[in-house]
Amino acid sequence: MSRAPRAASPHDLLRQAPGGSFTARARGLLKLKFILLDPTGREFGRLQLRGASGAALRLGDHVVTFETSGRGYRMVVEGKEELIAAPKGRSGGELQVSCGGQSYEARTDLLRNLAVASYREGGERVLRLSGGLLGRGYEALLTTGDRCAFPVAVFLLWYVAANRRRAYHKGNLARRAEM
């Protein structure tokens, strides 16, 4: 009796870091979508931003959602919370992130288009996400062997890109009002 190979679940796909790094390239202007590329340049996913309120990550036939939840954020996979994040203190650039039973501290710098996440215990860096000046391309470097490095990186990609866009639009509106 032969068995057909079991299709990978979105949980399995999230746990598989694409070779320790990935690149995200922006498509579209009004409805921003990032094409996720593995180290060989092959597309493996798409992240569709819905502003700071949410995003959808498509991995093959599966969709993972990111959403704002009160003062925090969460990633939902097949109705189950996979990742939660909340601002740390009053500083807007620091987040507490929990994923797979592990706690991380993330620092973001919207002006420099940068995010870094470290283990809460020990402070070892897990990932670094850096973007270009215009926010149309990002490079993520991940620690191999960490089951949550990829989900945290994609969450930070959404967080940084959406908040940079929001800050830019608010800045433009404020400048127009002054004219």
N, C-alpha and C positions, 0 to 999 in steps of 0.2 A: 504494500500500500504506500503510495507516494503522497507526500504532503506538499502543498503549495507553500512557498515561503510566506511567512506572516508579514503583512505590511507594517512598516515602522509606525509606531504611534507618535503623536506630537511630543509626548514626554520623552521618548527615545531620541527623537530628532533634536530636541532642545539640549539634551545631555551630550551630544556629539559636537564638540568644538571643531570647526572647519580647519584643521591643520594648525592650530595655534594662532591663527590670524584670519581676518577677513576684511574686505573692502566694501564700502557702501557708496554707490554712485546715485546721485539724485536724478530723477526724471520728472518733468512737469514743472509748472510754475505755480499755478493756483492750487492744484491738488498734488501736493508733494509726495512722491513715492521714491523709496530707495531700493535699488537693485543690489542684493547682497552677493558678493563674489568670493569664492574660495581662493586660496593662494595661487592656484593655476589659472584664475580668471574665469572659471566656470560659475554660472549663476546657480545658486542653491536656494534662494528665497527672495521675498519682496516685503518691504515694510511700507504700508500705506498710512501716512499721518492724517489724523483728523484734528489737527491743532493740539493744544495742550490738554484737551478733554479725552483724547484716546488715539489709538492706532491699532492696526491689524497686521500681524506678521503671517505671511503665507509661506509654509514649508511644504512643498509638494502639494498634496491634496488637503492638507490640514491648515487650520487658521487658529492662531493664538491672538488673544486680544489684550491690549493694554488700556487701562482706564484710570481716571481720577476717582478716588474714593475718599470723600470728605477732605481732610487736609493731606492725605497721602495718595499713594498710587498702588496699583496691583496689576499682575499679569494673570490672566485666566486661560486655562487649557482644559477644554472639554468640561466646562462648568466648575473646575477645581482651581483654587488659588494656588499658583505655582511660585509667585514672587510677590512680596509686599515691600513697599518703601515709604519712608516718611522723612520730612525735613528734620534735621538734627538742630535743636536750639532755634534761635532766631535768624541765624545766618542762612541765606537762601542758597548758598553754594554747597552745603553739606547734607548728605542723606544717610539714613540708616536703612540698609537693605537686608532682607531675609529671604533665603531661597534654599530649599532642600535641607533644612535644619542647620544651615550655616549662616552666620551674621557677617555682614560686610559694612564698611564705612566707605562712602563715595564722596569725592570732592569734584565739583564742577566749576569751570570758569567759562562763562558764556562769552566774555570778551575775547579770550584766547581760543575759544572753541575746543575745549579740552575737558576730559573727565578721567579720573583715576579711581579705581576701587581696590581696597585692601581688606584682608581678613581683619575682623574686629579683634580677635585674639592673635597677638603676635605682630600685627601690622604689616605682614608680607603682602606686597603688591600682587593682585590677581589679574588686573587688566589695565590697559591704557587706551583710551579712545581719543584720537586727535583728528580735527577737521581742518579743511582749508579755510582761507579768509572768507569766502562767500558761503560756506556751509553746504556746498554742493557735492563734496566728497569727504569721506571719513576712512580712517585706517584704525582697526582694532587689533591690538596685540594681546593675546590671552595666555595665561599660565596653563600649560597642558596638564591634564589630570584633574583639574577642578571641574566638577560636574555642573556648577552654576556659572562659570565664567562667561559662557556664551549667552545665556538668558540675561545676566546682569549687563553685559555689553550692549545687547539689543535694547534693553530698557533704557540705558544711558544714552544711546543713540537717539531714541525717541525723545527723551527728556531734554537733551541739549538742543536738538534740532527744532523741536516745537517751541521751546522757551526763547531761543534766539529769534525765531520768526516773530513770536509775539512781541518781544522787546523791540525789534526792528519796526514792526507795524505801529506800535504805540509811539515810538520815537518819531516816525514820519507824521503821524496824526498830530502830535504835539507841535512839530515844526510848522505844519500847515496852519494850525490854529493861531500861531504867532504872526503869520504873514498878514 
